[in-house]
Amino acid sequence: MRIRNFFLPHPKTHQKAHLLSWKAILIYLLLFTSLRFGIGEYAKLQPGVLGVTSNIGQKEVISLTNAQRVAHGLSEVRENEMLDKAAEAKAKNMFAEDYWAHYSPSGKDPWGFIQRAGYKFLYAGENLARNFYTSDEVVDAWMASPSHRDNLLNAKYQEIGIAVVEGVLKGQKTTLVVQEFGTPVESLADATKTPATPPAAEKTISIDNDVLPARNASQSEADGPAEGIANGVPTFGFGTIDPFVTMKSVGLVVLGLLAFLLILDLIIIRTRAVFRVTSRHLPHLAMLGAAASALVSMHPGSIL
């Protein structure tokens, strides 16, 4: 078997190059799947080596959030230090207990972090994000999700707290963005100018594109102080390998190779004036182009 037959059509039978055969395609898929599995296992063996390096700013997220609110005819939310502390405590607890959810494995709910920070709320809400590269990507993702958008554009909210915290989650280095909204109980008294008994606190969080129903404040869990990041969490440097970029790069290289071989096959077959019944060069190139476009547009970020 000649090496040229891996890249060029057979000179006599005019069969496609071996690298364009169905067997080769199956091998590509197998190798791609193995790489993905291997990355996941390596993350467990070497926590913090793999991960996403982000450039997200707390003030920038607040500014972008307010820009969206103003664009939709709403008032800006002002930053509150207690909500900032609540958001930071929530992010650190997610790293400490190694979970990606609104509720921790130990039963901590979002409202407990807000209350322990000293913030007494009339309304409160939470949005979460991870594995995004920039602040714009975070806010754009929230705006693209109906439930997160409703949270971000809730006219009842007056204040906001943001935490942007790095750590290791599920074996991979990541940046968590926690967004806490709130309206203090005092705002009701300020509005009425008379003593009043506030209604039951209303709470909303965005999860799986559904907003959980409001619960009475008495249903919030009561537990001890929020846990911080455990000692020994790695400090990240330039050695971090982005698994998403790695997978995307490998995928684009394979798709590019297949496209190159298809174009080469088309040119050679036409030069030889050979008609091959099974040849569908243009549809196959279109499929490769669509796959490459989808791969380029993908990002590792996720929201809750």
N, C-alpha and C positions, 0 to 999 in steps of 0.2 A: 504494500500500500504506500503510494507516494505521498509526501507531505503536501504537494500542490493540490491533491484531491480533497484535502480538508478545507481549502479556501476557494478552489475553482471548480467549475463543472467538469465532469469527466470528458476527456478529449474524444472518446469514441462513443460511449453510451449517452453522453450529454446529461447524465444524472447530476442533480444538485450537489454542491459541495457538502462534505460530511458534516460540517459545522452548521448546516441548514437543515439537516435531517430531523425527523421526529425524535429519534433516539437522542440526538444532541440537545434538542429542546427539553426533553425530560431530564437530562443530566443537568442542564442549567437550572431548572426548577428545583431539583434535588439539592444542588450545591447552595442555592439561594436559601432554601429552607434550613439546611444544615448550618449556614452562616448565622441565620436569625436565631436558631436554637442555641448555637454556640455562644453568641453574644449574651443571651439571657443567662446561661450557666456561668459564664465568666464574670458577669456582674455580681453573682452570688458569692463566687470565690474571692473576688477582688473588689469589695465595695468602694465606690468613689473613684475608681479608675475610669469607668465609663460614665458619660453624662452629657448634659447640655449646658453650655456656658452662655449665660444671658447678660443682657445689658438693659436692665429694667430699673427705673427710678421711681421711688415712692411719690415724690412731688409730681412727677410727670404723669403717673397714673391718675392722680387726683385731678390734675389739670385737664387731661383728656376726658375724664368722667364728666367734669363740669362743662366742658365744651359740648358734649353730647346732650347734656340736660338743657343747656341754653339753646342749642339748635332745635330742640323739641318744645320750646316755650316754657321750660321749667326754671325755677330758681337754682342757683348754685348751692352745693352743700359745703359747709365749712369743716375744716379739719378739726378733730377733737383728739386731744392727747390721750384720754382714757380709751377711746376706740382704737387708737394706734397701738396702745399697750395690749388691748384685748386681741387684736389681730396678730400681733407678734407672739403672744402666748399661745394662740391657736396654732400658728405655724410651727413653733418649737415643739408643741405637743404632738403634732403630726409626725415630725421626725423622730421624737422620742419613742412613740408607740408604733412607728412604722406603718401608717395607714393613710389612705387617700379617700376621705369621706368627710361628710359634715359631722358625723357622730363617731367618737373614738371607740376602739374595742373595749375600753374600760367603762364606757357609758357616759362619757362627757359630751354634753351637747353645746352648740355654738353659744347659747345664751348664758351659760355658766361663765364662760370666759369674759363676756361683756360685763356681767354683774360683778365678778370678782375684781375687775378693773376699777370698780366704783361707779360705773355708769348705770343710772336708773333710767330705763327707757319706757317710752310709751309705744314706740314702734321700733323694730329692729330687723335687719336682713343681712344676709351673707352671700358673697360670691367667692369662688375659689378658682385658681388657675395654676398650672404647672407646665414646665418644659417649653415655655415660649422664649423667643430670642429678644424681643423688644416690647416696650410698653404699648406701642400701637397695636401689635398683634394681640396682646391680652384684651384690651378694650374692644377691639374689632370682633374678637371671638365672643365676648359677652354680648355684644350688640347683635350678633348673628343668631344667638340662641333666644327664642321667645321668652323663656322664663327668666334668664339672666338679664335680658333687656328690660323686662318689666320691673325687676329689682332695681336696676340702675336708673331707670326713669320713673321711679315711684315718687309721686308728688308729696307723699307724707314725710319723706326723709328730709332732715335738716342738717345732719352732720355725718361725717365719714371718717373712717380710720383705715389706714393701709399699712400692711407689712410686706416687705420683700426680703425673704430669708433663704439663704443657701444651706443645703444639707444633703444627706444621703437618704433616699427613699427607695425601698425595694431594691437596694444594692446599687442604685445609680445616682450619681450626683445630679441635683436638680435645683431649680429656684421656684419656691412656692410664693404665690401672690395671694394674700388674704385681704378681702375687701369687706369691711364691716360698716353697715349703715345704721343710723339711729336717730331717734327724735327723743329728747329728754322729757321726763315727766313734767319738769318745770315749765315746758312750753305751753302746756294746757292751762296752767294757772296764769301765765303771762297773757294768754289769749283772752281769758275770761275776766282777769283782774279781780277775781273772787276765789276764795278757797273752794276747791272742788275735789271730789273723789275720782281719781283717774280710772278710765275703763281698763279692762283686762289688757295686759300688754299684748300687742300683736307682733308675730314673728314670721318672717318668710325667709326661706332659703331656696336656692336654685339647685335642683338635683335631677339629673336624667331628663331635662327639659320639662319637668313638672314642678310646680311650687307646692310645697307641703302646706296643709291647712294650718291656720293659726291655732295656737295652744294657749291655755291659761298659764300665767306666770308661775302658779303653784306647781305646775307639772315639770318645771325645769329641774334638772338634777342638781343636787347639792353635794359637792365633794370638796376635797382639799385644794390647796393652791395648785395653780397650773404648773405642769411639769415643763422643764426646759430641755434643751438639747443635752443628751447624755455626753459625758466626757469621752473624748476619743474620736469625735466626728472629724473626719479628715479635713485639712485645709487644702483648698483646691488651687492648683497652679496651671501652668501651660501644658502639663502632661495629660490632661483630661481628653479622652477620646469620645467624640460624639457618635454614638451607635447609629443614630438616625441618618446622619450625613454619610457614614460608612455604607449603610445599606442602600441609600439613594445613589451614591457614587457607583457602587458595584452594579446596581440595576441599570443606570444610564450607560455605563461602559458596555454591558452585555447588549442592550438595545441598540447602541451605536454600532457595535460590531455586526449585529444581525442586519441592520440597515445597510451598512457598507457592503456586506457580502451579497445582499439581495440586488443592490444596484450593479455590482460587479457581474453578478449572474445574468442580469437583464442585458447588459452591454455585450457580454460574450455570446450569449445565445442569439441575439439579433445579428451580431457580426458573423456568426456561423450560419445564419439564415435557417435556424432550426426552430420548428414549432413543437413546443412541449405542452401537452394537454393539461398537465397538472400545474402549470405556471400561473400564478396570480400575483404578479409582482406589485402592481399598484395597490390592490386591496391590502396586501400584507404590509406594504410600506405605510399605508394609512393607519393600520392597526398599531404598528410600532410607534408612529408619531403620536397617536392618541395615548398610548401607554406612557410614553416619555413625558408628554404634557401633564398627565395625571400625576406622575411621579414627581415632577418638578413642583407642582402646586401643593403637594402634601407637606404637612408640617407636624412636628412631634407634640405640639401643645394639646392639652386637654383641660376641660373646665368642669366644675361642679357647682 
